[in-house]
């Protein structure tokens, strides 16, 4: 809720401070090429690196991506294992390169049920990220669901403020995304038009951009297109034009 939806001037252009992406279409991208779905996730993870760097270079402050939802455990063991393996690889690389690349990594979601090795790597990346205030931040949502985030925030609030009435501001401070401005723009690739339990709280007034492009094919040019579309939106936040 922290964001008012204002855009910042970056490189002389209006750029959202925070973009979020539902990276859909990895499986179809691979299947179209006769490859296993897991190969699509591998190319998708590479693409995430490229797009994160581009967003940083454009002058954005935050990029948030949906890597693994609370519902994705229903997928095959192979597929879940492959995505977790890619996350491990990315965490290890971040530990090595976060300082050099100036990209703070933050894992968002209920990490308490993840493999202990992954949890230890997340702790390490958190410590490095804490030493890089002000740098561009990539939020990777893992075992994340918008409803789950809200429920866990309510429980945190209850424990921290016993007997106190729940307020929007109070709950906001207990969300996984606390302190991060709301995304002005949420992009979904892969041709589906739904929110799939992503950023239900933070996306209350986000603009949406949908594209048929499958995530592994989503290029820097596609980000430019999404931002161009965003620039023409009339954001009223429930008010009327003055
Ligand atoms: C949605 O496509 C994609 C996912 C559920 C997983 C996304 C994961 C990655 C890109 C890899 C890990 C990420 C990082 C940042 C290291 P889908 O599988 O639902 O595709 P489909 O709709 O074509 O089946």
Boltz pocket constraint, residues with backbone or C-beta under 6 A from the ligand:
constraints:
  - pocket:
      binder: B
      contacts: [[A, 23], [A, 24], [A, 25], [A, 26], [A, 27], [A, 28], [A, 29], [A, 40], [A, 41], [A, 42], [A, 44], [A, 45], [A, 48], [A, 65], [A, 66], [A, 67], [A, 68], [A, 69], [A, 72], [A, 83], [A, 86], [A, 87], [A, 90], [A, 140], [A, 190]]
      max_distance: 6.0
